[in-house]
């Protein structure tokens, strides 16, 4: 059994797509995942499981249980650690840097990026991961407001660096 991480897209955001974490953990356990733990209410699970199509299986279980049909991204704990290690930004306040996980290969519209990115914002794409440093705050970012126009060709799910660090700590606590 491998320690893995599941990231659900767009649940419990703005009062929409409500999935209580107890229900999410229950769905994960019902499909055979073990040692399941959640972190905050935005759909982050750390668990143990053998091989399989975990993203599709969890998506179906959540849809059947709640009626919410979220995109789900699953990676090993080791993969998440590599994402954190590769982050080019290390702000003291982990809420100011974000990691966006892409479900497919992203296309970045450089013209729109240049138009909406502030002078202080930095963005770096590495494969299917996009790192964004927004030192003036994510809530003030015109780039984040238009992220789905700047980054196309894929759905994304984002987490701030503080959340990524906490998920890696949870992975480490499971001995991975």
Backbone torsions as a table, in degrees:
resi	resn	phi	psi	omega
1	UNK	NA	133.2	-177.2
2	UNK	-105.8	142.8	173.3
3	UNK	-76.0	127.9	-176.9
4	UNK	-133.9	166.7	-178.9
5	UNK	-129.9	132.7	174.7
6	UNK	-114.0	132.8	176.9
7	UNK	-119.4	119.5	178.2
8	UNK	-95.6	142.2	-176.6
9	UNK	-94.8	130.5	167.6
10	UNK	60.3	41.1	170.5
11	UNK	-106.7	147.4	178.7
12	UNK	55.3	36.1	178.4
13	UNK	-112.5	123.5	178.3
14	UNK	61.9	28.9	178.2
15	UNK	77.8	6.4	-179.5
16	UNK	-107.5	161.2	176.0
17	UNK	51.2	53.0	-175.9
18	UNK	-73.0	123.4	175.0
19	UNK	-136.5	105.5	177.0
20	UNK	-60.2	143.2	-178.0
21	UNK	-62.8	-32.6	176.4
22	UNK	-63.2	-39.6	177.4
23	UNK	-66.6	-42.8	178.9
24	UNK	-61.7	-45.6	177.7
25	UNK	-62.1	-39.4	178.2
26	UNK	-62.3	-41.6	176.7
27	UNK	-61.3	-43.3	-179.4
28	UNK	-63.6	-42.2	178.9
29	UNK	-67.6	-36.5	-179.0
30	UNK	-64.9	-26.7	178.8
31	UNK	-93.9	9.0	172.1
32	UNK	99.4	2.9	176.7
33	UNK	-71.9	148.6	-178.0
34	UNK	-120.8	159.9	175.5
35	UNK	52.1	49.1	-173.3
36	UNK	-85.9	127.4	175.4
37	UNK	-133.2	144.1	177.0
38	UNK	-110.3	158.4	175.1
39	UNK	-132.2	125.7	-173.5
40	UNK	45.1	176.7	-168.1
41	UNK	-91.9	13.5	-175.7
42	UNK	-100.8	17.6	172.6
43	UNK	86.9	57.7	177.3
44	UNK	-123.2	120.0	178.3
45	UNK	-123.2	141.6	169.8
46	UNK	-120.5	132.0	-170.9
47	UNK	-156.3	173.4	173.4
48	UNK	-116.6	137.5	177.4
49	UNK	-161.5	158.2	173.5
50	UNK	-81.6	-168.8	-179.4
51	UNK	-67.2	155.7	177.3
52	UNK	156.3	172.3	177.1
53	UNK	-88.2	75.9	-171.9
54	UNK	-66.3	-34.7	-178.7
55	UNK	-63.7	-48.7	-179.5
56	UNK	-65.3	-41.2	-178.5
57	UNK	-64.8	-45.1	179.1
58	UNK	-67.4	-41.4	178.8
59	UNK	-57.1	-45.4	179.0
60	UNK	-63.6	-42.6	-179.3
61	UNK	-64.1	-43.0	179.3
62	UNK	-66.1	-43.3	179.2
63	UNK	-61.4	-45.0	-179.4
64	UNK	-65.0	-36.8	-176.3
65	UNK	-81.3	-36.7	-170.0
66	UNK	-120.2	-17.1	-173.7
67	UNK	84.9	-8.8	176.5
68	UNK	-85.8	135.2	-176.1
69	UNK	-118.1	76.5	-174.1
70	UNK	-83.4	147.8	165.8
71	UNK	-68.3	142.2	-178.5
72	UNK	-130.2	133.3	176.0
73	UNK	-117.3	129.5	179.2
74	UNK	-123.3	135.7	176.3
75	UNK	-141.1	162.6	176.2
76	UNK	-74.4	160.4	175.1
77	UNK	-59.3	-37.5	178.8
78	UNK	-63.8	-38.5	178.0
79	UNK	-64.6	-41.7	178.8
80	UNK	-64.0	-39.1	177.4
81	UNK	-60.3	-40.9	179.3
82	UNK	-65.3	-36.4	176.7
83	UNK	-61.3	-44.9	179.4
84	UNK	-65.1	-44.8	-179.6
85	UNK	-62.2	-31.3	-177.9
86	UNK	-83.7	-7.1	-177.5
87	UNK	-62.0	122.3	-177.9
88	UNK	-79.7	-6.8	-176.8
89	UNK	-114.3	139.4	179.8
90	UNK	-138.9	63.6	179.9
91	UNK	-69.6	149.9	176.8
92	UNK	-60.4	-41.8	177.6
93	UNK	-90.7	104.0	-176.5
94	UNK	-66.1	-5.1	177.7
95	UNK	-81.0	-12.7	-173.9
96	UNK	-92.3	-14.3	175.0
97	UNK	-112.4	139.0	-178.5
98	UNK	-125.8	152.3	174.7
99	UNK	-119.7	124.6	177.3
100	UNK	-107.6	123.7	178.5
101	UNK	-96.9	126.7	-177.2
102	UNK	-99.5	137.5	-180.0
103	UNK	-78.1	-24.5	175.8
104	UNK	-138.5	-179.8	179.4
105	UNK	-66.7	125.1	-178.7
106	UNK	-82.8	154.4	171.1
107	UNK	-116.9	124.1	-179.9
108	UNK	-104.5	121.2	177.1
109	UNK	-80.1	102.0	-174.4
110	UNK	-62.4	-34.9	178.8
111	UNK	-64.6	-46.1	178.4
112	UNK	-67.5	-37.5	177.3
113	UNK	-58.3	-47.9	179.7
114	UNK	-64.0	-34.1	-178.3
115	UNK	-71.8	-39.3	-172.0
116	UNK	-99.5	-18.1	-179.1
117	UNK	-75.4	132.7	175.9
118	UNK	-76.8	167.7	-179.7
119	UNK	-61.3	-29.0	-176.3
120	UNK	-88.5	-14.0	-176.5
121	UNK	-83.6	142.6	177.0
122	UNK	-128.5	139.0	-179.8
123	UNK	-132.3	136.0	178.3
124	UNK	-138.4	129.5	175.8
125	UNK	-102.6	133.3	173.4
126	UNK	-132.0	101.4	-177.4
127	UNK	62.1	-122.4	-179.9
128	UNK	-98.6	21.6	177.8
129	UNK	-122.7	133.9	177.0
130	UNK	-120.1	125.1	178.2
131	UNK	-101.7	134.1	178.5
132	UNK	-130.7	125.9	173.3
133	UNK	-105.5	119.9	-178.7
134	UNK	-125.4	77.6	-173.3
135	UNK	-63.6	-18.4	177.6
136	UNK	-88.7	-0.8	178.7
137	UNK	107.2	138.3	-177.4
138	UNK	-68.4	-31.6	-179.4
139	UNK	-69.4	-20.4	179.7
140	UNK	-97.5	-3.9	-171.8
141	UNK	-78.5	120.4	173.5
142	UNK	-69.5	-30.1	178.0
143	UNK	-64.8	-46.9	-179.9
144	UNK	-64.3	-39.1	179.0
145	UNK	-58.4	-31.3	-177.3
146	UNK	-115.6	23.1	-173.8
147	UNK	-55.5	-40.5	-177.6
148	UNK	-72.2	-10.8	173.5
149	UNK	-91.8	-33.5	-179.2
150	UNK	-78.2	-40.9	-179.9
151	UNK	-109.6	114.4	-177.3
152	UNK	-125.3	175.0	177.8
153	UNK	87.2	-0.3	-177.4
154	UNK	-163.6	154.5	166.0
155	UNK	-82.4	151.8	177.0
156	UNK	-131.1	155.9	169.4
157	UNK	-132.6	129.1	-174.1
158	UNK	-110.5	149.3	174.7
159	UNK	-137.9	145.0	175.5
160	UNK	-77.3	164.3	-174.7
161	UNK	-63.5	-32.1	177.6
162	UNK	-62.1	-42.4	178.3
163	UNK	-64.8	-43.2	178.9
164	UNK	-60.7	-44.2	178.4
165	UNK	-60.3	-41.4	-179.7
166	UNK	-67.1	-41.4	177.7
167	UNK	-63.0	-39.9	176.7
168	UNK	-64.1	-39.0	176.6
169	UNK	-62.6	-38.6	177.7
170	UNK	-66.9	-39.4	175.7
171	UNK	-61.1	-47.4	179.7
172	UNK	-60.5	-38.0	-180.0
173	UNK	-64.4	-23.2	177.7
174	UNK	-89.1	4.3	175.3
175	UNK	82.5	18.7	-178.8
176	UNK	-91.7	NA	NA
